[in-house]
Amino acid sequence: MLEPSQISKIKETLKEQSTSLVDVFSLLGDKNRFLIIKLLIEQGEMCVTDLANVLDISVSAVSQHLRILEMSRMVEGEKMGQMMCYKPKIDDPRIKKIINLM
């Protein structure tokens, strides 16, 4: 049987680990956001219009999803002329977890 101090330590560790995963799963609970992250991980970088064409959704819908992902610091955008392209933040531990889950 566990001692109270062991239980407290386990609870704290679980809380720290699960919070970041819960955040990731809530962000990726939307099918299109999940597919966008999946595509960006697989392709490395994609422009908004290319993502819209691949996913058969509007450019504005893709932009909204990318804005949410960018605000959560999972992707970063770069303007290339008139196009906006995005790539995943591969060094982010959450992205690493997603890659391991895929």
C-alpha positions, 0 to 999 in steps of 0.5 A, a space after each residue: 500500500 502506498 504512503 500518503 507522501 507517495 500518493 501526493 507525489 504521484 498526483 502531482 506528477 500525473 497533474 503536470 503530465 496530463 494537463 499538457 496532453 489534455 490541452 493538446 487533445 482539446 485542441 486536436 478534438 476538431 477533425 480539421 485541426 487534427 488533420 492540419 497538424 497531421 499534414 504539417 508534421 508529414 509535409 513539414 510546411 504548407 501554405 493556407 491555400 494548399 491546406 484548404 485544397 487538400 482538406 476541401 474546406 475554405 481558406 478562411 476556415 483553414 486560417 481560423 484553425 491555424 490561428 487557434 493552433 498558432 495562438 497555442 504555439 503549436 505552429 508558426 507562420 511565415 509570409 511568403 509573398 502574398 501566401 501565408 505558410 505554416 509549419 509545426 513547432 517540432 521542438 515543442 514537447 506537445 508536438 513530439 507527443 503527437 508525433 509519438 501517438 501517430 
